[in-house]
Amino acid sequence: MALTGRAALLAALGSIPVGLLEPSWTGMLAVNGSIALACAVDCALAAPVRGLLLARSGDTSVRLGEPADVHLTVTNPGNRKLRARIRDAWPPSSWLPGTEAAASRHEVVVPAGERRRLTTRLLPTRRGDRRADRVTIRSYGPMGLWARQGSQVSPWTVRVLPPFASRKHLPSRLARLRELDGRTSVLTRGEGTEFDSLRDYVPGDDTRSIDWRATARQNKVAVRTWRPERDRHILICLDTGRTSAGRVGDAPRLDSAMDAALLLAALATRAGDRVDLLVHDRRPRAQVQGRSAADTLPSFVNAMAPLEPELVETDARTLVSTILRSAPRRSLVVLLTSLDAAPIEEGLLPLLPRLTQRHTVLLASVADPHVATMTGARGTVEAVYEAAAGTQTQSQRRRTSEQLTRHGVHVVDATPDTLAPALADAYLALKAAGRL
């Protein structure tokens, strides 16, 4: 039960003539008694809340930054008209700050035996599953003096997927892939390239591409053409340990790593390669294996949606063992992790020979663009100290990168905005050179 502001206003207005004309308990009881009787009648005429039927429909998934519409159907099976104010409660991260009150509250009138559909528009600010909380209904009487109130649970879940902002780079990388298909005869002579076809020699072709047997048969100089390797296995490993929780700009490092992984997965599947996913810190958090080309990207997105960084140190030994089990044959292993010196030197570096002797390893890391800004600071004592700290950080990352390179690891160190295209370019370079 709830007393409305209209009843309080009516009581305040009724006390004015009592105070002016008959300031006594009798006058007060007469006014308040009339108001109380009117409230009781109003409450009796209000539609009951417990008998209402609620049902949901609408969006079940949405990309981060895009709106999702969830519909709530309210059915009034009783014989009284429902005049109600409804609050459709969701977690705070389901809306932009300050917009929750306007988006979650609805006013509705449902005649007896009818139903109405309300739409709640969500604009999530975080990845993961957003689950609906209680639906609170306040049913008013015809005079609006008193209201019945109750809550019901109407479950619904909206999965907020990674935004995949780097998909804008996909057309240019696919064009580069098609270019490789046409130019491999000139650019690559790697051991792993695949024979495609024969064509007539044109000036400028590499003489090592000439097929002398075919030339003798057709009395014209023929050259072999090659295409990038296909049907190779790529294992993308996302590190969700403590270093992935560090924020670069407005987002954790993990979000930038996921965006790069999605672009690489989309590109590699278009190139005819098989792509798997492993998410790991102290233990495997998620794994996607054996998906078809059409199902790879949706599976990756769904697996990444609920991921959050874990404030634990990544177990490099368990990670390497899981990789070796997941990829028993030669593969391209893409590690999306940190280039911080301590985790690499104490954890991953001693175990790299086990990986590199069987697989091609590519390590990609998110660099903080603020560090580059710090190195150029001058003018004050604080700025000089910032420049020294930034320079030292960059020097440590370069030293760690050089150590990894000496162990046969290909390293990509880029800012959040450039990591995804840089990783895609590194993949294309390896494919063009026949290194997969």
Buried (B, 14 or more C-beta within 10 A) or exposed (E): EEEBEBBEEBBEEBBEEBEEEEEEEEBBEBBBEEBBEBBEBBBEBBBBBEEBEBEBEBBEBBBBEEEBEBBBBBBBEBEBBBBBBBBBBBBEBBBEEEEBEEBBBBEBEBEEEEBBEBEBBBBBBEBBEBEBBEBBBBBBBEBBBBBBBBEEEBEBEBBBBBBBBBBEBBEEBBEBBEEBEEEBBBBBBBEBBEEBEBBEBEEEBEEEBBBEEBBEEEEEBBBBBBBBBEEBBBBBBBBBBBBBBBEBBEBBBBBBBBBBBBBBBBBBBBBBBBBBBBBBBBEEBBEBEEBEBEEBBEBBBBBBBBBBBBEEBBBBEBBBEBBBEBBEEEBBBBBBBBBBBEBBEEBBBEBBEBBBEBBBBBBBBBBBBEBEEBBEBEEEEEEEEBBEBBBEBBEBBEEBBEBBEEBBBBBBBBBBBBBBBBBBBBBBEBBBBBBB
